[in-house]
Amino acid sequence: QVHLSLHRHAEAVADCTLALERDPRYVKAYLRRAAAYAHQGESGLATQDLRKVLQHEPNNAQAKAELHRLSITPQQAAAEAAAAA
């Protein structure tokens, strides 16, 4: 979490990967690594981690919201924001 808040995304990915090697069911590590991947522009890798979260916790609202955010185009995001306003 500290690496993410300091915008040290590569370090966050490395830390989360190490944690997941030790415990492949560590959902928070998948979520944090997905966030780091997303900040690096690696939406495919972020999506993979978010899907892994949903395998372990099918009702995880954060993973569902992030998957939705990653799957929409900028135009769709603008339209959704305009509709919510």
C-alpha positions in Angstrom: 0.0 0.0 0.0 2.8 2.4 0.8 4.4 1.9 -2.6 1.1 2.7 -4.3 0.6 5.9 -2.3 4.1 7.0 -3.2 3.5 6.2 -6.9 6.1 3.4 -6.8 4.1 1.0 -8.9 6.9 -1.3 -10.0 7.8 -1.9 -6.3 4.2 -2.4 -5.4 3.9 -5.1 -8.2 7.1 -6.8 -6.9 5.9 -6.8 -3.3 2.4 -8.1 -4.2 3.9 -10.8 -6.4 6.1 -12.0 -3.5 3.1 -12.0 -1.2 1.1 -14.0 -3.7 3.9 -16.6 -4.0 3.6 -17.1 -0.3 -0.2 -17.1 -0.2 -2.1 -17.3 -3.6 -5.4 -16.6 -1.8 -4.3 -13.2 -0.5 -7.0 -11.1 -2.1 -5.7 -7.7 -1.0 -2.4 -8.4 -2.8 -4.3 -9.1 -6.0 -6.3 -5.8 -5.6 -3.1 -3.8 -4.9 -1.2 -5.4 -7.7 -4.2 -4.7 -10.1 -4.1 -1.0 -9.0 -0.4 -0.8 -9.7 -0.8 -2.5 -13.1 -3.6 -0.1 -14.0 -1.4 2.9 -13.1 1.3 1.5 -15.3 -1.1 1.2 -18.2 -1.2 -2.6 -18.0 -5.0 -3.0 -18.0 -4.8 -6.6 -19.2 -2.7 -7.6 -16.2 -4.9 -5.6 -13.9 -8.0 -7.4 -15.3 -6.4 -10.8 -14.8 -5.7 -10.0 -11.1 -9.2 -8.6 -10.6 -10.7 -11.8 -12.1 -8.6 -13.8 -9.7 -10.1 -11.8 -6.8 -13.6 -12.6 -8.0 -12.7 -16.3 -8.2 -11.9 -16.1 -4.4 -14.6 -13.6 -3.5 -17.4 -13.5 -6.1 -19.2 -10.6 -4.5 -16.1 -8.3 -4.0 -17.5 -4.9 -4.9 -14.1 -3.3 -5.3 -13.0 -5.8 -7.9 -16.3 -5.5 -9.8 -16.1 -1.7 -9.9 -12.4 -1.7 -11.0 -13.2 -4.3 -13.7 -16.0 -2.1 -15.0 -13.8 1.0 -14.9 -11.0 -0.8 -16.9 -13.5 -2.2 -19.4 -15.1 1.0 -20.6 -13.8 3.4 -23.2 -13.0 7.1 -22.3 -16.1 8.1 -24.2 -18.3 5.7 -22.2 -16.8 7.0 -19.0 -17.6 10.6 -20.0 -21.1 9.6 -20.9 -21.6 7.8 -17.5 -20.2 10.9 -15.7 -22.5 13.2 -17.6 -25.5 11.0 -16.8 -24.6 10.9 -13.1 -24.4 14.7 -13.0 
